[in-house]
Amino acid sequence: MTIRVGLIGCGLMARAHLPGYEASRNEAEIVMCCDNNLQLARDTSAKLGGTAVVTTDWQSVIDNPQVDVVDVCAPHFLHAPIILAAAKAGKHVLLEKPMAMNLAEAREMVTAMDKVGKVFMVAQNQRYLPEHAPIKKWLDEGAIGRVIAARIDGNQFLSKSYPEGHWLFSKKLAGGGVIRTTAIHKIDLMRSFLGDVRRVTALYSTSGLNPGMDTEDIAAFAMEFESGAIGEAFFTFAAYQNPIPTASHELVILYGTKGMINNINGWHMHSTEVEGYKNGLTSMGLPNADYGQSFVHEVKHFLDCVANGKTPATSGHDNLKTMAIIEALYQSVETGKTTLVEHT
Ligand SMILES: NC(=O)c1ccc[n+]([C@@H]2O[C@H](COP(=O)([O-])OP(=O)(O)OC[C@H]3O[C@@H](n4cnc5c(N)ncnc54)[C@H](O)[C@@H]3O)[C@@H](O)[C@H]2O)c1
């Protein structure tokens, strides 16, 4: 049976999701395209062959009995109202990250979706990058021993990607800046590699380089994982250059008791244990962050969960733990203190 999809928000990320549906033509069809910019909804429908109904009213997508699932690529402040309405109507949901504006909202959304027993997946696309599964396997097999430290880093210039006045520049509409919007990717990935985080210490600032931005565009923070591993992170939306020699311009270094894995100039490993990796950092022969592919795998995983009643790897429940880390980071800045991550 074809899964009928209503797309809510037809901006940048919706366009990134489309190849996932194109690759799943036998399983799913986008039947509605919604954006409050009607032209964008029309353009998206046209790209799909013109049969999808267009609207500016997201509630009408949810109310439509011909829609089985909603794929929500809308601004952050709309995530909770849309998902709460979708739960009420019994729709399955694929929702772009971050799940919500804060942890309380996220909890309410997960509870509401639990009640109706539909699939609720958060689109943490980096978890679906093909290279991350083999890395996780190496880690679980102890190839670099016990992971004792991790470093993550990401550099972007927000106003080069989005126009002045865009909702992402506004704390009220986005719920924060570089932490909630971008650092969340690597935080979520590190959780999947290293396990949960116990406490965090954070600093942030607003550079003034992104005109009109009233929330943080530079953040530095430390994390202590439940395992005892220490994480160091730096993320900015105010970088003229991308200094990180990786395809994604984001850095990952994992330090183990028996070696190291990092993604500099492609994924490399040194292991005192594994043949072929004993003489220093050696290419792991993995692809390096083909971002487009991550969305295809993500959409396919979601559709598979809907069709076969599976729980997504990045379910709403799983994502609460990521949201709790984000919440603790903001609290740490506000209080000036190291902050325990709430249990979810
Ligand atoms: N996974 C990633 O790598 C990644 C990258 C960028 C953004 N995102 C996430 O994707 C989501 C969307 O971001 P984006 O970059 O596509 O933003 P965008 O502004 O390009 O798209 C959002 C769309 O929502 C529409 N919209 C606004 N209010 C609406 C309403 N009331 N009803 C219907 N449509 C409405 C806007 O017109 C816009 O077209 C966010 O959650 C963002 O954090 C994820």
The ligand as a Tripos MOL2 file, in Angstrom:
@<TRIPOS>MOLECULE
LIG
   44    48     1     0     0
SMALL
NO_CHARGES

@<TRIPOS>ATOM
      1 N1         19.2110   18.3020    8.6640 N.am      1 LIG1
      2 C1         19.8520   19.3730    8.2700 C.2       1 LIG1
      3 O1         21.0040   19.3030    7.8650 O.2       1 LIG1
      4 C2         19.1280   20.6930    8.2850 C.ar      1 LIG1
      5 C3         19.6530   21.8000    7.6160 C.ar      1 LIG1
      6 C4         18.9320   22.9850    7.6240 C.ar      1 LIG1
      7 C5         17.7170   23.0700    8.3100 C.ar      1 LIG1
      8 N2         17.2410   21.9750    8.9670 N.ar      1 LIG1
      9 C6         15.9590   22.0410    9.7030 C.3       1 LIG1
     10 O2         14.8750   21.9680    8.7850 O.3       1 LIG1
     11 C7         13.7770   22.7380    9.2640 C.3       1 LIG1
     12 C8         13.3910   23.7350    8.1970 C.3       1 LIG1
     13 O3         14.5160   24.5600    7.9130 O.3       1 LIG1
     14 P1         14.8170   25.1040    6.4400 P.3       1 LIG1
     15 O4         16.2620   25.3810    6.3820 O.co2     1 LIG1
     16 O5         14.1780   24.2480    5.4380 O.co2     1 LIG1
     17 O6         14.0540   26.5160    6.5340 O.3       1 LIG1
     18 P2         13.3060   27.2570    5.3450 P.3       1 LIG1
     19 O7         12.9780   28.6030    5.8840 O.co2     1 LIG1
     20 O8         14.0830   27.1450    4.0860 O.co2     1 LIG1
     21 O9         11.9610   26.4090    5.1750 O.3       1 LIG1
     22 C9         10.8840   26.5090    6.0800 C.3       1 LIG1
     23 C10         9.6350   26.7270    5.2550 C.3       1 LIG1
     24 O10         8.5070   26.7820    6.1290 O.3       1 LIG1
     25 C11         7.6080   27.7330    5.5930 C.3       1 LIG1
     26 N3          6.6760   28.1930    6.6270 N.ar      1 LIG1
     27 C12         6.8470   29.1330    7.5800 C.ar      1 LIG1
     28 N4          5.7380   29.2830    8.3140 N.ar      1 LIG1
     29 C13         4.8250   28.4160    7.8050 C.ar      1 LIG1
     30 C14         3.4720   28.1190    8.1220 C.ar      1 LIG1
     31 N5          2.8200   28.7330    9.1210 N.pl3     1 LIG1
     32 N6          2.8330   27.1780    7.3950 N.ar      1 LIG1
     33 C15         3.4710   26.5450    6.3660 C.ar      1 LIG1
     34 N7          4.7570   26.7890    6.0200 N.ar      1 LIG1
     35 C16         5.4180   27.7090    6.7330 C.ar      1 LIG1
     36 C17         8.4940   28.8430    5.0760 C.3       1 LIG1
     37 O11         7.8400   29.6360    4.1160 O.3       1 LIG1
     38 C18         9.6580   28.0680    4.5060 C.3       1 LIG1
     39 O12         9.5040   27.8370    3.1220 O.3       1 LIG1
     40 C19        14.2440   23.3510   10.5890 C.3       1 LIG1
     41 O13        13.8050   22.5420   11.6340 O.3       1 LIG1
     42 C20        15.7420   23.3380   10.4690 C.3       1 LIG1
     43 O14        16.4440   23.3210   11.6960 O.3       1 LIG1
     44 C21        17.9040   20.7970    8.9430 C.ar      1 LIG1
@<TRIPOS>BOND
     1     1     2 1
     2     2     3 2
     3     2     4 1
     4     4     5 ar
     5     4    44 ar
     6     5     6 ar
     7     6     7 ar
     8     7     8 ar
     9     8     9 1
    10     8    44 ar
    11     9    10 1
    12     9    42 1
    13    10    11 1
    14    11    12 1
    15    11    40 1
    16    12    13 1
    17    13    14 1
    18    14    15 2
    19    14    16 1
    20    14    17 1
    21    17    18 1
    22    18    19 2
    23    18    20 1
    24    18    21 1
    25    21    22 1
    26    22    23 1
    27    23    24 1
    28    23    38 1
    29    24    25 1
    30    25    26 1
    31    25    36 1
    32    26    27 ar
    33    26    35 ar
    34    27    28 ar
    35    28    29 ar
    36    29    30 ar
    37    29    35 ar
    38    30    31 1
    39    30    32 ar
    40    32    33 ar
    41    33    34 ar
    42    34    35 ar
    43    36    37 1
    44    36    38 1
    45    38    39 1
    46    40    41 1
    47    40    42 1
    48    42    43 1
@<TRIPOS>SUBSTRUCTURE
     1 LIG1         1 GROUP 0 **** ****
